[in-house]
């Protein structure tokens, strides 16, 4: 699900980002790509559950299947 939000950027920065985006994709998609690249992958619900279980000590066996 996508959520709309308003952001503010300096004029020069926005111009540079628009130029780079025009080469590859839409401005929105390019900014989203940059943010994902910076914060890395966001875990899905199954991964979040496994992380929570591990932190509580409920899942002591390591998971070797990373696929």
N, C-alpha and C positions, 0 to 999 in steps of 0.2 A: 504494500500500500504506500502510495506517495502522498506527502503532505506539502502543501504550498506554504512558503515562507518568504519574507522580504529580507534581503541582505543589502548592505551598503558597502561599496568599494570606492577607492580613490579612482578618479577619472583615468589617469594613466595606466593603472593596473588593469582596470576593466577593458581599456582599449587593447592592451597586450593579450589579455585572456581571450577576447573576441577574435583577435587575429589568429591565435593558435587554434581556437575552436573551429574557425572557418576552414582550416586545413583538414580537419579530421571528422568533426561531428557538430551537433548543435551546441550552443552555449551552455544550456542546462545540462546536457549529457556530459560535456567536457568538465564542467565544474564538479559534477557528481563523480566522474572518473578520478579527478584530482583528489577529492576528499577521501574516496575509498582507498586510493593509493597511499595516502598519508596515514590513515587510521588502520589500514590493513583490512582483513576480512572480518565482517561482523558475524558472530556465531549464530547458527540457527537454533530453534527451540530445543532440539535434541542435544546439541552440544552444550547449551546453557544448563540443561538438566544434569548432564554428566559432570560439568564443572562444579555445580552446586553439591552433587553427591560426593564428589571427591573432596571438596573442602570440608564437608561434614564427616568425612571418614567412612562413608557408606559404600564406597567403591574402591576397596584396597587393591584389586587386581589391575595391573596396567593394561591398557588397550593397545595391542600391537598392530591392529588393523587400522591403518590410517587412510584407507581408500574410501 
